[in-house]
Amino acid sequence: MTESILSPMSVSIGIGFIMIAFQEFFETVSWKYYAGGAVLDIAIAPVLALLNI
């Protein structure tokens, strides 16, 4: 079975690399944006699974 390049694991790793690369910028971001991103990620995951993306 082939996997899409946008699998949840690859997206999470990509976000991690971006956060490390722009660490100084992300230190100024409010925790509310991180919480919102986590909720959005959890909400999008089932939709992507249903669409087989």
Secondary structure as GFF3:
##gff-version 3
##sequence-region A 1 53
A	DSSP	alpha_helix	8	21	.	.	.	ID=ss1
A	DSSP	alpha_helix	23	27	.	.	.	ID=ss2
A	DSSP	alpha_helix	31	50	.	.	.	ID=ss3
###
